[in-house]
């Protein structure tokens, strides 16, 4: 099996994606994987498997080679042939996706890889799109009978809400904690729609509960559903309103170096409810690969918050009892990518019968 690790991308989580990708490259070193760097402008480059994070500070690392992703028959990643040589298709059977946020996690990249005929780890197009849409995912969780906070879509025309402030505003389409605002009242919330660029594509508004803290659990799906220990991520500042981007990722190794309580000190009943919710969502949200499900909780209440379908460091640090080596986690993702392809296109039913009975196109325009 020839393997590539794809990371980066035009996303606010670009830098964290690089860290996850480089960790995966190191863990898969025995397979001699190809490193594929996706720039913030959308170009692809092969990079050395032993490249360090600092090499990306100025953009594309020295010695990298640009490649192209081609869809259709014979598609895949293609290297140019130079002035006299022919193009060369990279020998890649399966791609490990370490692409957090943006088009790497919302289904865009997954759709391109499906069209190119490349196997890949992580969510399908549908699973990725659902996980990135906080409004749709919240509705799915509620419809599945799981506990969720009240939630609404906020627009400039919103004049009333079914719940009182203070409020938390979240980009409808976005990962991590980027773009989240906490406001006191509805008037301020509406004003943030034009001031916060991350809310331009849609805004989900919920009641802000400062008595609720974060809990999270990871789930893998191959060969069977497996759950990690429950983690309580910790805020770097006790005065912080939310677990923010710095809490999660600014520590040198992405999520691995973030402060935490693992396993979380919670009741047996709450742990059982979290595990139940995770198993329900693994099926309902079409989880594939490894995902992290986030909750908000106090000692008495628990609510499903959101899902991260390509989590930081691929949630490798959460599987501690029993321990799961990162190499073993990645091997499972690769095996699943080949055994359970994300999608297979079919032209069944396109037998020409509609075309034979169509008649004149001009007559249909009359």
N, C-alpha and C positions, 0 to 999 in steps of 0.2 A: 504494500500500500504506500503510494507516494503522497506526501502530505505537505500542505501549505498552511501558514498561519497568517491571517489577514487582520490588520489592525489600523487604527487611525480613523480617517474619514472627516468629512465636513460637518462636524458636530461640536457643540460646546464641551463634550466629554472626550475630545480628541486626545488630549494629553494622557488621561487615565487609560484610554484604550491602548496607547503605546505601551504603558507599563504592563497591562495584562498580556498583550501580545508578546512582549519580550520574555515575560515569565514562561509563557507557553512554549516559545522557541527553545528556551533552555531546558525545560522539562522533557521535550521531545527530541533532544539532541541526538539520541541514538538512531532516530529515524532519518536524520539529515533533512529536516524540513526546509522548505523554501519560505523565507520571510517576505510578505507582501505588504508594503506600506502604502496606505491610502491617504493622500495629502488633503489639506483643508480646502483645496480648490478642486478636488475630485480626480486627480491623476493617480495612477498606480505605478509603484516602483518595487523591484526586487531589492532586498537589502541583505547584508551579511547576517547570518544567524547569531553571531556573537556581538552584534552592535549594541552599544550602551545608550541609555536614555538621553544623555547629554548631546549625542550626535544629532538629535532632532531639534535642538533649540533654534537652529538657524534654518530649519526647513528640511529638505531631503539630505540625508547623510552622504558624505563623499563616497564615491565608488558604487553608488546605486545605479540601476538601469531601468529606464522607463519601459513599461509594458502596457498592453491594451486588453481590456475585457471584451471579447467578441461573442455575440449571441448567435443562435441558429445552429444548423448542422455543422459539426466540427468545431463548435464554439469552445471557448475557454480563454485562458490568459495567453497572449501571444507576444513574443519578443520580436522587434524589428530585425530584419536581416542585414541592414547596412547597405552600402552602395551596390554591392554585387551579390550579396547573399540573399537567400530566401527567408521569409518569416519563419519563426520557430514557435510551435505551440509548446508551452510549458507542460512537462509531464506531471500532472497533478490529478490524483484520484479523489481526494477529499480536502476540503478547506475548513480549518478551525476558525470560526468567527469570534474575534475579540473586539468587536466593533460596538462600543457603547453609544447609545443615544443616536439621534438624527437618522439619516437614511441607512445606517448600518444596523439599526434595531427596530425600525418601523415597518419593515417589509420591502423597502425599495431595493436594497442590495440582494435580499433573498429572491425577489422576483427576477432580477438580472441573472443570478446564478442558476435559477431554474431554467431560464431561456437558454443559457449557455450549456446546460446539461452537466453542471458540476454539482457533486454531492457536497453538503456542508453540514456543520454542526449547528445546534441551536434551533430557534423557533422557525416554523414555516411562515410563509407570507401572512396567512390569516392569524396565526398565533402572535406574530410580531406586531401586526397592526393593532390587534386587540389590546395587547399589553401596553402599547404606547399611548392609547387613547384612554385617559383617566375617566372620562364620562362613560364610555362604553364598558370599560372594565368594572366600574362601580355598579353599573346597571346589571351586569352579568353576575357579580357577587351577590347582589340583593336578590335577583331572580333565583339564584341557587339556594336561597334560604340562609345565607350567611350574614352575620351582623356587620352593618356598615353605618357610618355617620350619614346624616342628611347631606345631600349634594345637589347642586343646581348649576346650570350654565349661566354665566354672567355676561350681559351685553350692555351697551350704553342705554338701552331702553328698559332695563330691569328696574322696576319701581318698588317692588316688595319681594320679600323672601319668607318662606315658611319657618324660618329659624332666626333667632336673634344673634347679634354680634357679641364679641368681636369675631372677625372672619379671617379665614386663611384662603388666599388666592393661589391657584396652581395653574401653570400652563396646561391646557387640555392635552396637547401633544408634546411630550418632553419627558426625559428621564431624570434621575437624580433629584437634587433639591434646587437646581438652577431656576431662577425666575420666580421663586415662591415669595409671597408677601403676606404679612400679617397686618390687618387694619382694624380700626375700631368700629367703623360704621359703613353703611352702604354707599353714602356719598363719596367717601374716600376710596372705596373699592372701585366705583365707576371711574373715578379720576385716574386710577392706576392702569386702566385699560389702555390709555393713550401714552402713559409715561413709561410703562414696562414693556420693552420690546418682545420679551418672551411670551407675552399674552396675546400677541397680534393674531395668532391663528385660532384662538379660543381660550376661554378661561373657565375653570371649574371653581366654584366657591363653596366652602363648607364652614360649619361653626369651628372656631378655634378653641381648643380645649387644652389649657395649660396644665391640667391634671393628668393628661395622658402622655405616656412615654412610648418610645419605639421598641418593638420586638420584631425579630425576623427569623425566618427559617428557610433553608434551601431544599430543593427537591430535584432529584435526577429521575429520569424516566426509562432507563435501559439497563438491564433487560426487564426490570420491574421498577415500580416507583419506590424510591428510597428517600428518606427524610434525614436531614442533618439535625444537630442539636439546635435548640432555640437560643438565639443570641440577643442580648440587650446592648445595642451600640450606645456609647456614652458621648455626651456633648463635651467639647473641650472647655466650654465656659458654662457655669451654672446659670448665668444670666441669659443664655441664648434662648430664643423663642422656639426654635426648631432644631432638629439635627440637620445641619447644613452641609454644603459641599466640602468645606474645609474639614469638618468633623469626619467625613467619610473618606476623603481621598488625599489630603495634604499631609503626608507622613513618610513618603519615600517609596512605599510599595503598594499604593492604592489602598484598597479595603483591608489588606493584610495587616497594615501597621496602624489602623484606626483603633482608638481606645474602645474597650468592650468588656462586657461581663459574659463569659462563655464557659459553661452553659449558664443561661440566665437563671437567677434565683426567683422562681415563680412556683405557684401551687401546682399540684398534680392535675387538678381539674383544668386550670388554664393551659397547661402544656398539652393536655389531651384535646382541648378545643382547638388549639393552634394546629395540631397534627391533623385533626378532622378537616378543618378548613383547607389545609394544604392539599390533602388528598382529593377533596371535592374539586378544587381549582385546577389540579393537575389534569383532570378529565375535562372539566367545563371550559377552561381557557386554552385547551389544546397545547399544554406545555410539552416541549420537546427539548432534549438536552439537559441543561441545568438552569434553573431559575431560582430567584429569591423572592419570597413573598413577605411583604412588610405589613405589620400590624401596629395599631395604637391601643394602649392598654393602661389601666390602673389595676388595683387589687381586685376590683369588683366587675370591671367592664373590659370587653375586648372587641375591637373592630378591625375588619379587613381594610387595609389602606390602599396598597397598590402592589403590582407585580413588576419585577425587573427580569426581563426574559434573557438578557445577556449581562449578568451581574459583574460588578468589579472583581477582578482576579478570579472570575468564574466561580465565586463563592467557595473557593478551595479551602479556606480557613475554617469553615463552619462544620466540616465533617470530621469531628474529633472523637466520637464514641459510637461505633468503633472508628479508629482513624482510617482515612482514605488518602493515600498518597496522591499528589497532584498528577503524577504520571498515570496512575490508575484511573483517575477521574477523566483525564483527557483520552485515554485509550477507550473508555466506555463511550465517550461522545463520538469518537471516530467510528467505532463499531456500529453504533446506532445510525450514524449518517449513511453508512453503506447498507445496513440491514433494513432500515426504514426510511427510504428516500422521502424527502420533504414533499415532492409532488411528481406526478407522472401525467403528462398531457395526453389527451386522447382525442382523435377525430372521429370516433364512432358516431354514426348518425349522419355524417356529412357524405351522403351517398349520391348526391346529384339530383335527387327527386325534386327538390325545391327549384333548382335551376331549370330543369326540364319543363316545369309547368309555369315558369315565370312569365313567358311571353315578352312583349316589347317593353323595354325600360322607358322609352319615350311615352308610351301609352299610360304608364304609371305616374308620369309627371303632369299629365294633362289635367 
